[in-house]
């Protein structure tokens, strides 16, 4: 806890201000830096330096255990497995120190068994971590990890595994143990690449854990190369890399953000970033470069060629995934465009075409008509809709409009057009009709269907309609002429007693009927939840 500090406020009283507490993970790292200095000051290769090395490694295991208990993540198993793996490494260090005390250096030994046992635990913990973070899965990220791991396998085969197999003079068990180290490193590289290339929060704990894995892999490979050359020095710079890896692992578990490291993360739809693209490009050319200029390039080509072929297959799978992603993106875009187009030309309540689309189709019908009198426009206005709307509520009014729209549609041919023009007004376009009698027959069917009581808000409601009919003539020049005639006829039908239809008879019928410009946009009443609603005009 931070030490409280007394400070005088404006009133003269002494207030207690608490200094911020030092974070446990940062304190551990600070102590770890001092431990690195002490380790470097000790005699290189001496037993005291080896003991101190073991103490630092054990402190990472203890710190990670404390972090698991203190931070209490929801999913502890990945961390427990990784701690078990680090504990195996520390146990291997202790066993090797015992061999140094008794003056022996056996190979293979129990220390090797402990070292190798640590890798599966560490890999299993990372695998669980990746699976938890991926949530719904990320095939592209796993393919990228497999590509990069295969490239690392080619390098490991060329510079580490094959030299160990050539002319060592070791017995089969010793050769197997020697080869197990780079193979385990490849396993660790695979899961580490999977952690880096799959989605998830990039927290401080994540960065420390990734840094620990990176340093461990680098140290292992440098150690393997130096061990082949006979240049490895116990207690030298390579051991320092191992110690920093230990410290980063302990700090990662102590950091509070470790509890969120296993939280599922949605997979973002992204393309190849520049860093990932460079990594994949280098992976692709690894095999050909090593075949051309690699050591002993005239032999041992089978493994390199097989690995390169595997790389090609993985890249093809990755490209197939990108193509599939593009196809899904295009399909989603088309669906969105279709949805937006539908919304632009259809009434959101009834699903019928809206006034704008109705006018456009009327214009197209007039332009394409084969003869005058083959196109008819019907305007339908509900009678006494305001009474239903006021007595039963706006929701009931909307339900009534939807039911009316369904009855209108069921009374028409599939080639005819039904529209909601606004409020309680509907329009119908009839194409290629023989005469006015056909239009009158359609109007009669519509009136008959609407005479049947409708169930609205659990109640039977009687609703009628007035219908105006207009046919195209030789004198018509614009769509406004046709639609205005139908509008006038509808008002005439309503004036004659409602519940009937009326055919537009001529210019004399326009008296006392206001003109409406149909080719200009007009506000349509739309239901909006939570906002005041516009009442339709009284019928």
N, C-alpha and C positions, 0 to 999 in steps of 0.2 A: 504493500500500500504506500501511496505517496505521503510525504510528511506534510501536515497542515501548516500553513503560514498565516500569521496574524497581520492584518492590514487595516488601517483606519479608513472608514468610509466618510461620506460627506457630513454625516451627523456627528461625527466624532467617536462613534463606537468602534471597537475593534472587531472586525469580522474575520472569520476563519475561511481561508481559501485553500482548497486541497490541490496540491500539485498532481499532475497526471502521473499515474503509476507506470513504471517501466514494463513494457510487454515482456512476457516470459520468453517468447521465441527470440526476440531481439537480444535479450540478456544472454540467452544460450549461445547465440551466434557470436556475441562479443567475447564471451569466455572462450568460445571455440577458436577465435582468431588468436587470442593469447596462447592457447594450447598449441597452435601451429607454430608460433614463435619458439615456444619451449622445445617442441619436437625438433625443430631445425637446429637449436643450439646444442642438443645432446649429441654425443659422439655417434657418427653414422655407423649403422650396423651393430651397435652395442646392445646388450640385453636391456639396460635401462630404457633405451629408446624404443625397443620392441615392446616392453611393458607399457610404456606411456602411450604407444600406438594402440595397444589393446584397450587401455582405459578410455581413450577418446572414442573408439568404436563402440565400446559397451555403453558409453554415455549417450550415444545416438539411440541405441535400443531402449535405454531407460527413458530418455526424453520422449521418444515416440509413444511409449507405453503411457507415460503421464499425459501426453496430448490426447490419446484416445479416451482416457478416463475423464480428463478435465473438460474437453470439448464435447464429448458424448455425441458423436455423429449418429444419425439414424441407421446408417448401414456401416457397421464396424468391421465386417469380415474382410473387405479388401485391405484395410489397414492392419488387421491382425496377421493376415498372411504375409504382407510385406515386412512387418516387424519380425516375424518368424524367419523370413529369408535373411534379413540383416543379422539376426541372432546366430544363424548358421555360419555366416561369414566370420563373425567375431569368435565363435567356437573354433573355427578352422585356424584363425590367427593364434589363439591360445594353445591349440594342439601343436602348431608349428614351433611356438616358443618352447614348449616342453621338449621337443626334439632337439632344439638348439642347446637346452640346458644339459641334456644327457649326451650331447655331442654326436647326434645322428642326423642324417638327412635322407630318409628313405623316400623312394618314389616307385610306384604310387604309395600313398600312406593314408592313414585315417583323416589327416588334415585335408587331403584332396577330396575324400568322400564328403566331408562337412562343407567344403567350399562349393562343390557341385550340387549338393542338396539345397543350397540356398537359392539357386537360380529358379527352380520350379516354383518355390513358394512366392518369390518376388514376381515372377511372370503370372502366376495364378491371381495374385492380388491385383495386379495391373489389369488383367483381363476382366475381372469382375468390375473394376473401376470403370473401364471403358464401356462395358455393357450397360451399367447403370446410367452413365452419362449420355449414352446415345439415345436412350428412350425408344423411339420408333425405329431406330436403325439408320445407318449411313453407309450404304454399300460403296459409294464413291470414295469416302475416306479410308475404308478398309482396303480397297483396291490400291489406292496410292501407297498405303503402308506396305502392302505386299510387294509392290514394284520396287520401292526403296530398299526393302529388306532383301529382295533377290539381288539387287545390285551390290549390297553389302556382302552378301554371300559369295558373289563372284570375287570380290576383292579379298575376302577372308580365305577363300580357297587358293587363290593365286599366291598370296604373300605369307600365309600362316599355316593352313591345313596341309597343303601339298608339300611344302618344305619339311614339315614335321614327319610326313610319311616317307620321305625320300632319304634312304641311307642312314636312319637313326640307329639301327642295330638294337632297338628295344624289343622286348617281348610283346606279344599281342596285347596283354593287359595294360602295359605301360603306354603302348601306342593308342589304345582306346581311351585311356584317361587323358592323354595329351590332346587327342582330337575332341574330347568332350568339352573342354574349356571353350574353344572357339564356337562349337555348336551351341553351347548354352548362351554364349554372347549373342549369337544370331537370334536365338529365341527371345532374349531380352531386347534386342534391337527391334524385333518385330512388334512386340507389345508396346515398346516406347514410341515407335512410329505411329502405331494405332492411336495412342494417347494424344499425340501431337496433331494428327490429321483428322480426327473426329471432333464433333462439336462438343461444347461444354464451356462453363465459365472459366476464364483465364484469371484466376485469383492469385494472391501471393503464395498461398499454399501450393497451387498448381505449378507456379514458376519454380518454386524451391524443389518440388518433387521432380520436375522435368530436368532441372539443373543437376540434381543428384544422379539421375539415371544417365544423363549425358556424360558426366565426369566418370562414372563407373565404367561405361562402355569404352570411353577413350583410354582410361587407365588400363583396362584389361587388354586392349589391342596393342598398346605401346609395350606393356609388360611382355606379351607374347612375342613381339618382334625382338625386343631386347633379350629375352630369354633364349631365342634362337641364335642371336649374334653373340651371346655371352657377355653382354654389356650391362645387364641389370645389376643395380647396386641396392641392397637392402637399406631402407631408410632414406633413399634419395628422393628426387622430385616425383617419381611415380607414386610412392607411398603418400606423399603430400596430396596428390589428386584423390587417392582413396579416402584420406581423412576429410577433405573438403566435401566429398560425396556423402560421407557419414553425417557430417554436420548439417548439410542441407536437408537430408532426410529427417533428422531429428527436429529441425526448425519447421519443416513443412507440417509435421504432425502437431507441433505445439501451436502453430498459428490458428486463430479462431476460424478462419475461412475454410479450414479443412473439413468442417462439418457439412459444408455445402458442395464439396468436391464430387460427391456422388449423386447430386441432384440431376434428374433428367433435364435435358436441354433440347428444345425444338431444333430440327434440322433446317437450317436456312438454305434456300435455293440459291446457290452461288456457283459461279464458273471457276475455272482454274485461275488462282491468283498468280502474280509474277514469281513469288518465292517458290511456290509449289511447282510452277511450270519449269523453272530452272532445275529444281531437284529431279523432276521426272525426266527432263532432257538429259541430264548427266547420267541418270540411271540407264537410259536407253543406249548410250554410247559406251558404257563401261566395258561390256563384253568385247565389242570390236576393237577398242583401243588396246585392251590387254592381249588380245590375240595377235595384234600387230607389233606392239612394242614391249609387251610384258616380259618378265624374266622367263627364260626357257620356253619361248613361245612356240617352238617347233613340236613340243609334246604336251600332253595333258590337255588337249583341246576338247575332249569329249565333254567334260564337266562344264567348261566355259560355254561351249556351244549349246548344251542342254539348258543351262541357266539363261542364256540369251534368248533361246526359243521360248522359254517360260515367260521371260520379260515381254516378248512380243505378244504373247497370248494375253497377258495381264493388261497391257496397254490397249489391245483391241477391245477387251472387256470394258476398260475405262472409257474408251471412245464410244462404245455402244451405250454405256450409261449416259454419256453426255448427249448423244443423239436422242435417247429416250427422254431425257430431261427437256431437250428442246421441243420434241414433239408434244410432251405434256404441256409445256408453256404455251405453244401455239394453240393447242386444243382449248386450254383455259381462256386464252385471249379471244378465240372465236366464240366460245360460249358467252363470255362477258359482252362481246360486241352484239351477239344475238339478243342477249337479255336487255341491253341498253336500247337496241333498236325496237324491241317489243314494247318497252316502257315508253318510248318516245311516241309510238303510234297507237297505243291502247289505253283504255281507261283502267286505272289501277283497281277500281272496286269491282266492276262487272267483267272485265276481261274483253269487252267488245272494243272495236276500233274507236278511236277518239274522233273529235270533230275535225281535226286537221287531216287525219288520214281519210275520213269520209269525204271531205271536199276534194282531196287529191284524186280519189278513185272516181268521184263523179266527173271531174274534169277529164280523166282518162277515158271514161265511158262515152262522154259526149264526143271526144275527138275520134274515137274508134267506131262510132255507131254506123251500122250498115244502112239505116233508113230512119227517118223521123218517126217518133212514136214507139221506138224499141227500148227506150230507157225510161224507167219510172223512179221517182223519189217519193218515199212515204215518210211523213213526219208524224210521230206518235207522242202525245202528251198525256200523262196520267191525270185522271180526274180525282180531285180531293186528296191528293198526296199529302198536302200540308196537314190535313186532319190526322192522318196516320202518324206523321212525323211528330206532331205536337202531343198527341195522346199517348203514344207508346214509346216515344223517345227516338233519338237519332240512330241508335244501333238497330232498332226495329225498322226504321226507314231505310237504312242501308241493306238490311236483309230483304226487304221488299223489292228494292231496285235489282238486287242480284237475281231474285226469283223471276221478276219480270223479264230480265235479260235472257234467262234460260228459256222461258216460254216463247219469246220472240224468235230466238235461234232455232228452236225445235219446229217452228212453223214455216221455215224458209228452206230453199234449196241450198246445197253446199256452195253454189256459185254466187248466191246473193250475198249482200253485205249488210250486217247489222251494226249500228254504232250508238254510243251514248253521246248525245250532243251537249249535255249539260243539265244539271239538276235532275228533273223528272222527264226530260225530253229525250226521245230516241229517234233514230233515223234508219231507214231501210232503202237500199238501192237494188233495183231489179234490172237484170240485163237480158237482152234478146227476148223481150216479151212480144206476143203477137198483137195485143191490142189493150185498150184501157180496161176491158172486162177482166183480163187476167190480173191486173193490179188491184181491181176492186175485189176479186176473189181472195187474193192474199190478205188484203185489209180485213175482209170478213173473217178469215181464219184467225188473224191476230186478235180481233175483238172477241171472238168466241173463246179463245184460249184464256183471255184475261177476265172473262165473265165468271170463270170458276173461282170460288173463294181460295185465297192463299193463306197458308199457315205462317204467321209472323209472330215471333216472341211467344209461341205457344197458343196463339189465338187465331181464329179464322177471321180473315179480313176480306171484304169485298172492295175491289178496286176496278174501275173502268178506265177507258181511254178514248181520246178523240184523235182521229187520224186524218191527215190531209194528204191528197194524192195529186201529183203533177207529172205529166209526160213531156218529153222533149218535143219541140216543134221546129219547123224550118226557120222561124224568126229568132230563135235563141242563139245568142252569140257567146255568152259566158255561162259559167256554172252558177253565177248568182241568179240568173234568170230562172233556172230550173228549181233551185232550192228556195228562192223567194216565193215562187208559185206554190210549192208544197207547204211552205210556212203559212201563206195566206189561206190556203185551203184548210189547214188544221185549225186556224182561228175561226173560220166559218163553221166547221163541224162543231166546235165547242159552243159557238153562239147559238146553234140550232138545238141544243139540248144535251150535249155530251153523249158518250157511249156510242158514237157513230162515226162514219167516214164521209169525206167530201172530196170530190174531184174538182180541181181548179178549172173554172169555166171560161175565164177571160179577164181582161184588164179591169172591168168594172168591179171585180171581186176585191180589188186592192184598197177600196175605200175604208178608212178608219183602222187600217192595219199598219203598224210601224214597220219601216224598212230596216232590214238587217243585212250588213255587208258580210256575206258568208266566206268570202275569200280572205277576210282579215281575222286574226286570232281573237278568240273570245274566252273569258275566264270560265273554267269548268269547276263546279263544286267538287272538291275532293275531301274525303273524310280524313281528318287529322286528329290523332288521339291527344287529348289534353288541351286543345285549343278551341276557342269559340267557333261554331259552325255557321255557315251562311244558309239561311232559309231559302228554299225555292219560292218563286212567285206563287201567289195564291191561285189555285185552279178553279 
